Amino acid sequence: MLDGAAIVVTGAGAGLGRAYAEAIAAAGARLVINDVDRDALADVAKSLEAAGHAVEVVAGSVSDWDVAARLITTAVDVYGSVDGVVNNAAVFQLGDPRELTEKALRTIVDVNVLGSSFVALHAYRVMREQGRGSILNVVSGAHVGIPGMTAYGLTKGAVASLTYNLAVDAAGTGVSVMALSPVAQTGMGVGVGARADGVQRPQPDRIAPAVVYLISERGRHLNGQVVRFDSHSLSLMQLPNYRTERITDDIDTAEGIGRVLETRLSADVEPVGLY
């Protein structure tokens, strides 16, 4: 499905990122892989090369504008193009929002929001020139609400909005921008409680086939969509758009607005949270 494609995978040193890189390589792609952990990244590269796959390494944090740029230029310089980007690199934070510090919040925003944005924007510029390419941002169900994930969820919500907005700009250009919201058992999720529905979280390699499809040319019809996949079920997440009728009368006063929200629109109020 990806024979000969040049694909960039960030956060490829372990967990889902490594599984994505391995599956993408197995599908025939040539890789540029990235991680902040140089030793882990070298181990992944060695394993891929031993299996006969073409791979280039760019170590460093995607929150560095120049590192993000180098990921894309490396693919173009070595392989002649950049056909896809899996924007996976992120840091995780779990805990009571009352205990969040400025430093912790700045760190997670730098990597998850700015880093994802840097990679996507560098990739988009080149892909627009090429007239083709796929950007797959990795988000999380936390962006619609999971207990203890205020910081992480807000960053993934930003990445979801990055997806929607860049997809609008990309429409009709040959470039597609979409997102995957995966569920898997990884080191990042240590401490996260069991799923409310009792379904066991799968290993990362069970999620990787979705990435292979989405980053391929066949997945480009999903421009602007967020795909939710946990290996047990596959779905599209609802986009943040008007989901109810638009009331135009009795909205000139606070009392009138209150009546509309308490009666005519109250049936459309949905529970907060993913599960």
C-alpha positions as CSV (number, residue, x, y, z in Angstrom):
1,M,0.0,0.0,0.0
2,L,3.0,2.3,0.5
3,D,5.5,0.9,-2.0
4,G,8.2,3.5,-2.6
5,A,6.6,6.3,-0.6
6,A,8.7,8.6,1.6
7,I,7.2,8.8,5.0
8,V,8.2,10.7,8.1
9,V,7.3,9.3,11.6
10,T,7.9,11.4,14.7
11,G,8.1,9.9,18.2
12,A,9.2,6.6,16.6
13,G,11.5,5.5,19.4
14,A,9.0,3.4,21.3
15,G,5.3,2.4,21.7
16,L,2.9,3.4,19.0
17,G,5.4,5.4,17.1
18,R,7.7,2.5,16.7
19,A,4.8,0.2,15.7
20,Y,3.8,2.8,13.1
21,A,7.3,3.0,11.7
22,E,7.6,-0.8,11.5
23,A,4.2,-1.3,9.8
24,I,4.8,1.6,7.4
25,A,8.2,0.1,6.4
26,A,6.7,-3.3,6.0
27,A,4.1,-1.8,3.6
28,G,7.0,-0.7,1.3
29,A,7.8,2.8,2.4
30,R,11.1,4.5,2.9
31,L,11.4,6.2,6.3
32,V,12.6,9.3,8.1
33,I,12.2,8.6,11.8
34,N,12.5,10.9,14.7
35,D,12.5,10.8,18.5
36,V,14.0,12.8,21.4
37,D,15.5,9.6,22.7
38,R,18.6,9.1,20.5
39,D,19.4,5.6,21.9
40,A,15.9,4.3,21.3
41,L,15.8,5.9,17.9
42,A,19.1,4.2,16.9
43,D,17.7,0.9,18.1
44,V,14.6,1.3,15.9
45,A,16.8,2.3,12.9
46,K,19.1,-0.7,13.4
47,S,16.1,-3.1,13.5
48,L,14.5,-1.6,10.4
49,E,17.8,-1.7,8.4
50,A,18.4,-5.3,9.4
51,A,15.1,-6.1,7.9
52,G,16.1,-4.5,4.6
53,H,14.2,-1.2,5.0
54,A,15.5,2.3,4.0
55,V,15.6,4.6,7.0
56,E,17.1,8.0,7.9
57,V,17.3,9.3,11.4
58,V,16.7,12.8,12.7
59,A,17.0,13.0,16.5
60,G,15.7,15.8,18.6
61,S,12.6,17.5,19.8
62,V,9.9,18.5,17.3
63,S,9.3,21.5,19.5
64,D,12.5,22.9,17.9
65,W,11.5,24.6,14.6
66,D,14.8,23.6,12.9
67,V,14.5,19.9,13.9
68,A,10.9,19.9,12.5
69,A,12.1,21.4,9.3
70,R,15.0,19.0,9.0
71,L,12.6,16.0,9.1
72,I,11.0,17.2,5.9
73,T,14.1,18.4,4.1
74,T,15.8,15.0,4.9
75,A,13.0,13.1,3.2
76,V,13.2,15.4,0.1
77,D,17.0,15.4,0.0
78,V,17.3,11.6,0.4
79,Y,14.2,10.3,-1.3
80,G,13.1,13.1,-3.6
81,S,9.8,13.8,-1.9
82,V,7.8,13.6,1.3
83,D,4.6,11.6,0.7
84,G,3.3,11.4,4.2
85,V,3.9,12.5,7.8
86,V,2.8,10.7,10.9
87,N,2.7,13.5,13.5
88,N,2.9,11.3,16.5
89,A,5.5,12.8,18.9
90,A,4.0,13.8,22.2
91,V,4.4,13.9,26.0
92,F,1.8,12.7,28.4
93,Q,0.5,14.2,31.7
94,L,-1.9,12.6,34.1
95,G,-3.1,14.0,37.4
96,D,-5.3,16.4,39.3
97,P,-5.5,19.8,37.4
98,R,-5.1,21.6,40.7
99,E,-1.5,20.2,40.8
100,L,-0.5,21.5,37.4
101,T,2.5,23.8,37.4
102,E,3.5,26.4,34.9
103,K,6.6,24.5,33.9
104,A,4.7,21.2,33.3
105,L,2.0,23.0,31.3
106,R,4.5,24.8,29.1
107,T,6.4,21.6,28.4
108,I,3.4,19.7,27.2
109,V,2.2,22.6,25.1
110,D,5.6,23.1,23.6
111,V,5.9,19.5,22.4
112,N,2.3,18.5,21.7
113,V,0.9,21.8,20.3
114,L,3.9,23.7,18.9
115,G,5.8,20.5,17.9
116,S,2.9,19.0,16.0
117,S,2.2,22.4,14.4
118,F,5.8,22.9,13.3
119,V,6.0,19.5,11.7
120,A,2.6,19.9,10.0
121,L,3.4,23.3,8.6
122,H,6.8,22.4,7.3
123,A,5.3,19.3,5.6
124,Y,2.4,21.2,4.2
125,R,4.6,23.8,2.4
126,V,6.5,21.1,0.6
127,M,3.4,19.0,-0.1
128,R,1.6,22.0,-1.6
129,E,4.6,22.4,-4.0
130,Q,4.4,18.7,-4.9
131,G,0.7,18.8,-5.3
132,R,0.2,15.6,-3.1
133,G,0.8,14.2,0.3
134,S,-0.8,13.2,3.6
135,I,-0.4,14.6,7.1
136,L,-1.7,12.3,9.8
137,N,-1.9,14.0,13.2
138,V,-2.2,11.8,16.2
139,V,-4.8,13.0,18.7
140,S,-6.6,11.4,21.7
141,G,-10.0,10.8,23.1
142,A,-8.8,13.0,25.9
143,H,-9.6,16.0,23.7
144,V,-13.3,15.4,24.5
145,G,-12.7,14.7,28.2
146,I,-11.1,12.0,30.2
147,P,-10.6,12.3,34.0
148,G,-7.1,13.5,35.0
149,M,-6.1,14.6,31.5
150,T,-6.8,18.3,31.5
151,A,-3.4,19.3,30.3
152,Y,-2.9,16.4,27.8
153,G,-6.5,16.8,26.6
154,L,-6.2,20.5,25.9
155,T,-3.1,19.9,23.8
156,K,-4.8,17.2,21.8
157,G,-7.8,19.4,21.3
158,A,-5.5,21.9,19.8
159,V,-4.0,19.3,17.4
160,A,-7.5,18.3,16.4
161,S,-8.3,22.0,15.6
162,L,-5.0,22.1,13.7
163,T,-6.3,19.2,11.7
164,Y,-9.6,20.7,10.9
165,N,-8.2,24.1,9.9
166,L,-5.2,22.8,7.8
167,A,-7.6,20.4,6.1
168,V,-9.8,23.3,5.0
169,D,-6.8,25.1,3.5
170,A,-5.6,21.8,1.9
171,A,-9.0,21.0,0.2
172,G,-8.6,20.5,-3.5
173,T,-4.8,20.8,-3.5
174,G,-3.9,17.1,-3.5
175,V,-2.8,17.3,0.1
176,S,-4.9,15.6,2.8
177,V,-4.8,16.4,6.6
178,M,-6.5,14.0,9.0
179,A,-6.1,12.6,12.5
180,L,-6.1,9.3,14.3
181,S,-7.3,8.9,17.9
182,P,-5.8,5.6,18.9
183,V,-6.3,3.4,22.0
184,A,-3.4,1.2,23.0
185,Q,-1.4,-0.2,25.9
186,T,1.8,1.8,26.0
187,G,4.3,3.1,28.5
188,M,2.7,6.6,28.1
189,G,-0.5,5.3,29.5
190,V,0.8,3.8,32.7
191,G,-1.5,4.8,35.5
192,V,-4.5,5.3,33.3
193,G,-7.5,3.4,34.7
194,A,-9.2,0.6,32.9
195,R,-11.7,1.4,30.2
196,A,-15.3,1.7,31.5
197,D,-16.5,-0.8,28.9
198,G,-14.1,-3.5,30.1
199,V,-12.4,-3.9,26.7
200,Q,-8.7,-4.6,27.0
201,R,-6.4,-2.0,25.4
202,P,-4.5,-3.6,22.5
203,Q,-0.8,-3.6,21.8
204,P,0.5,-0.9,19.5
205,D,1.0,-3.3,16.5
206,R,-2.8,-3.8,16.5
207,I,-3.3,-0.1,15.8
208,A,-0.6,0.3,13.2
209,P,-2.6,-1.0,10.2
210,A,-5.0,2.0,10.5
211,V,-2.0,4.3,10.1
212,V,-0.8,2.4,7.0
213,Y,-4.1,3.0,5.3
214,L,-4.6,6.6,6.4
215,I,-1.2,7.7,5.3
216,S,-1.6,6.0,1.9
217,E,-3.2,7.6,-1.2
218,R,-6.3,5.5,-0.5
219,G,-6.8,7.4,2.8
220,R,-6.8,10.9,1.3
221,H,-10.6,11.0,0.9
222,L,-10.7,11.4,4.7
223,N,-9.4,15.0,4.6
224,G,-10.4,16.8,7.9
225,Q,-11.7,13.7,9.6
226,V,-10.7,12.2,13.0
227,V,-10.6,8.4,13.0
228,R,-11.0,6.6,16.3
229,F,-9.5,3.1,16.4
230,D,-8.8,0.6,19.3
231,S,-8.5,-2.6,17.2
232,H,-11.9,-3.7,18.5
233,S,-13.9,-0.9,16.8
234,L,-13.4,1.7,14.1
235,S,-15.4,5.0,13.9
236,L,-15.3,8.6,12.9
237,M,-15.4,11.2,15.7
238,Q,-18.0,13.9,15.4
239,L,-16.5,17.1,14.1
240,P,-17.1,20.3,16.2
241,N,-19.9,21.9,14.2
242,Y,-23.4,23.0,14.8
243,R,-25.3,19.8,15.8
244,T,-28.7,21.3,16.6
245,E,-31.2,23.6,15.0
246,R,-30.4,27.3,15.1
247,I,-33.0,29.2,17.2
248,T,-33.6,32.7,15.9
249,D,-36.5,33.9,18.0
250,D,-36.7,34.9,21.7
251,I,-32.9,35.4,22.0
252,D,-32.8,39.2,22.6
253,T,-32.6,39.0,26.4
254,A,-30.9,36.9,29.0
255,E,-34.3,35.6,30.1
256,G,-35.1,34.6,26.5
257,I,-31.8,33.0,26.0
258,G,-32.3,31.1,29.2
259,R,-35.7,29.8,28.1
260,V,-34.3,28.5,24.8
261,L,-31.3,26.8,26.4
262,E,-33.5,25.3,29.2
263,T,-36.3,24.0,26.9
264,R,-35.9,23.9,23.1
265,L,-32.1,23.1,23.1
266,S,-31.8,21.2,26.4
267,A,-32.6,17.8,24.8
268,D,-29.4,18.2,22.6
269,V,-27.1,18.7,25.6
270,E,-24.7,15.7,25.6
271,P,-22.7,14.2,28.5
272,V,-19.2,15.4,28.9
273,G,-16.4,12.9,28.5
274,L,-15.3,10.1,26.2
275,Y,-16.7,7.1,28.2
